[in-house]
């Protein structure tokens, strides 16, 4: 990987940590749901690109299906063999 990309990613990560440390407890509590909502909106945009004919209800259902798959994958990573 390009060392400049690694360096930029490292500094971006440090900036996020610095920003989080400056937040109040209340701001941190609100950040999670806001981030999740933003990710859901980006996922819906991707689904709209994949399925331009889909209405909003179908996009919502596809999003729920995708989130369920992600949850299943994540829970499988932490399962005890």
ZICOR-V217699 format. One record per residue. RES is the residue in three letters. SS is DSSP state (A for helix, B for strand, O for the rest). Layout:
# ZICOR-V217699
res={RES | RES}
ss={SS | SS}
This chain:
# ZICOR-V217699
res={UNK | UNK | UNK | UNK | UNK | UNK | UNK | UNK | UNK | UNK | UNK | UNK | UNK | UNK | UNK | UNK | UNK | UNK | UNK | UNK | UNK | UNK | UNK | UNK | UNK | UNK | UNK | UNK | UNK | UNK | UNK | UNK | UNK | UNK | UNK | UNK | UNK | UNK | UNK | UNK | UNK | UNK | UNK | UNK | UNK | UNK | UNK | UNK | UNK | UNK | UNK | UNK | UNK | UNK | UNK | UNK | UNK | UNK | UNK | UNK | UNK | UNK | UNK | UNK | UNK | UNK | UNK | UNK | UNK | UNK | UNK | UNK | UNK | UNK | UNK | UNK | UNK | UNK | UNK | UNK | UNK}
ss={O | O | A | A | A | A | A | A | A | A | A | A | A | A | A | A | A | A | A | A | A | A | O | O | A | A | A | A | A | A | A | A | A | A | A | A | A | A | A | A | A | A | A | A | A | A | A | A | A | A | O | O | O | O | O | A | A | A | A | A | A | A | A | A | A | A | A | A | A | A | A | A | A | A | A | A | A | O | O | O | O}
